Each structure stands twice: as C-alpha cells, then as structure tokens.
Amino acid sequence: MCTSPHPLAREVYNRFFETNLGDSGLFPAVAELEKETVRMLGALLSNPEASGHIVTGGTEANLLALWAAKKLSRKTNCEVVVPASAHCSFDKAADLLGMRIVKVRLNDRFQVDVAAVRKAIGPKTVAVVGIAGTTGLGVVDPIGELSELASEENLYFHVDAAFGGFVLPFLEDLGFSVPEFDFAVPGVCSITIDPHKMGLAPIPAGGILFRDESLRKTVSWGISYLSGGETEQATLVGTRSGASAIAVWTVMKHFGREGYRKIVKNCMHLTLKLAKEAQKIKGLSIVTQPTMNVLGLKSNTLDIRRVTEELRLRKWAVSLFPHHIRIVVMPHIKKQHIEQFLEDLNRIADELRG
Ligand SMILES: Cc1ncc(COP(=O)(O)O)c(C=O)c1O
C-alpha cells in the first residue's frame, strides 16, 4: 500500500531529517508546520480543527486512538470491538494496552455487520472501530451506523482510514458514490490517515487525527528535560524526525486536491479495467466490486497460493490473504502494467490448469 515517494518529498525529507519533533521547543517552526499539516489533513476529513500528529504509520496511529479510548474510559479491564477485517495493528495495540479484542463478523458485502457489533458491545467495551478502506479489499464499513451505535452506548469511536483517507475524498470529488466516513459523522472521535500510503509521502508518515485538542491531550505527556525547554509529546515515540511532517506538508501543497484527484482517478480507472478483464480469465473471479483501488481475486479451481507465487516470480508485488489475492493499483501503475499483468495472469492460470 506504499509506493515510491514523490521526488520533491524525498528531497525535502533528506534536507530536514535531523530536525526533531520530540523536542518541539528546539524546532518551533517545524512544530508549527506539523500543526499546519494536521490542519490540512483535517480539512480533507471535514474538520480543519482536528488535532493530532504525523506518526510512524497506521500502526502507531491506531495504537494512540485505542490508548486515548482506554484512558478516557478509566477502565482497566476493557474491550475494543473491531470488524473481523481490521488490520493486525489493532491486535498489537490491544495486546500492548491489556485490552481484549472482540472481532465481529462481516456481512456479504465484506462490511462489518452492525447488528453483530451491537451484540458484541458489553459492560467492558470502551471503543468501537470502523474501517474506511479495509486492508484486504478496500471496503468501507457503515461508518454512520457505527457512529450512532457508539454514541448511543457512550463509546469512543475510531475510524481507520489509513489507506482510504487519501482516496475517498477524491473519489467523492470525481462523482463516485462515497458514504460518509470522516469527521462529518458526529460520533467519530479519531481517524487514522496515512500519507505514506496513497499520499506519496516518504515512509515513515502515518497520521492520527483527534476530533479536538482535548482528545489529543488524553495521550499527551509533559516532558521537562529537553534542551528546547518544557514540551509535551502525544506520540508513542519521543525523538522523531520533523522531516516526515515537512515532507507531508510539501507533497500535499505540491499536489493539492486537484493533483490527488488526478492520481486517484487514474488508479480507480485502472482498477476497474483490471477487475473487468481479470474475471474473464477461466477459474478466476473478483471477490467483490472494488470500492477503491484495491482488488481481490479468488478461485474455486486454482490454488491461489500457487498463482501468487508465480506472480511474485514475475516480480509482481501482490499479497496473499486467506481466501484471495490482493492487488493494490498504486499511483506508479500505468495502463501497460495492467495489460502485462493480465497477460501474466492469463498464462499462469493456463499453466496451473494444466
Ligand atoms: C487499514 C490499515 N490500517 C493500518 C495499517 C497499518 O499501517 P502501517 O503499516 O503504516 O503501520 C494498514 C497497513 O496496511 C492498513 O491497511
């Protein structure tokens, strides 16, 4: 889900890698720039007042959200309810935070089953999670319904848009039907959005956005010993390069909404072409119509592990999930790559059929 960073972001990253946002007093201008970057991300997600940080990735962002939820609840024996499609970073976070993770089944459209979420909520639940762009299939959960449910139950509601955050707003601009998934939904407390995925920023650049400053403060710590004077850190790590935030700022200013829209248009166009053509290959079918530039391919007759291995031997970077092959059509992909991929896929399917 990552691609080569934009050359400008790469250059800027190299120039500023020695700045340290862990000691914001020593680098006040970089700290201000990070705030501006977060406001830009917030504006993309219908809330320029959002407060947060550029972090190491979606894993740290999801961990910070669950950490905030646990602290706000003041419960020690607690649970988080997540869709069965949730990224493994939630397992890691729950383990670290001593929370039990409750996984809820999906419906036939691979979205979390909201009625099952309702049943899974109990006295120990402190948070509910919805995904806007699942890792395996790019599916968006019913965020509005989950939000209502979480509000009714007075629970923290986090949306993981690590991948979808840099796709869905632009798909909406392009006229695709995109359900509400961001801070426009009133019960959303925090959102993960990763510039190092579809944002074309250099790794590491994840994003955690809280609805407001008071929520961010939940995971903030006062640090007194640093040479820039007293400061506060609301990230998991202490020392962290300011280059990440500066590079995200640069790449977002460079592309603007128009630039990202063009990128997403191309990715989506190619994904739909791939979906249409791939299902013509005997033995292969798509798992579900793609919502974004993530496509799942399955087979009742071919061994998908073998198909994946053969694709990898031909240097295609595809992922294997328990029941499907995942293809993410990233911004560097062009029409000729899709054609070549389909040709290889056809040949592999032929060979495996014998
Ligand atoms: C939906 C989602 N959330 C979180 C993550 C974790 O992000 P990272 O690998 O940047 O920590 C991923 C990674 O692919 C993801 O797809």
The ligand as an SDF file (V2000), in Angstrom:
LIG
                    3D

 16 16  0  0  0  0  0  0  0  0999 V2000
   -6.3440   -0.2210    7.1070 C   0  0  0  0  0  0  0  0  0  0  0  0
   -4.9380   -0.2210    7.6390 C   0  0  0  0  0  0  0  0  0  0  0  0
   -4.6910    0.2500    8.8740 N   0  0  0  0  0  0  0  0  0  0  0  0
   -3.4690    0.2590    9.3970 C   0  0  0  0  0  0  0  0  0  0  0  0
   -2.3790   -0.2040    8.6950 C   0  0  0  0  0  0  0  0  0  0  0  0
   -1.0230   -0.1930    9.3160 C   0  0  0  0  0  0  0  0  0  0  0  0
   -0.2130    0.7910    8.7250 O   0  0  0  0  0  0  0  0  0  0  0  0
    1.3610    0.7900    8.8770 P   0  0  0  0  0  0  0  0  0  0  0  0
    1.8690   -0.4330    8.1940 O   0  0  0  0  0  0  0  0  0  0  0  0
    1.7540    2.0780    8.2120 O   0  0  0  0  0  0  0  0  0  0  0  0
    1.6780    0.8050   10.3240 O   0  0  0  0  0  0  0  0  0  0  0  0
   -2.5760   -0.7150    7.4000 C   0  0  0  0  0  0  0  0  0  0  0  0
   -1.4590   -1.2260    6.6250 C   0  0  0  0  0  0  0  0  0  0  0  0
   -1.5780   -1.6330    5.5020 O   0  0  0  0  0  0  0  0  0  0  0  0
   -3.8890   -0.7290    6.8600 C   0  0  0  0  0  0  0  0  0  0  0  0
   -4.1630   -1.2380    5.6580 O   0  0  0  0  0  0  0  0  0  0  0  0
  1  2  1  0
  2  3  1  0
  2 15  2  0
  3  4  2  0
  4  5  1  0
  5  6  1  0
  5 12  2  0
  6  7  1  0
  7  8  1  0
  8  9  2  0
  8 10  1  0
  8 11  1  0
 12 13  1  0
 12 15  1  0
 13 14  2  0
 15 16  1  0
M  END
$$$$
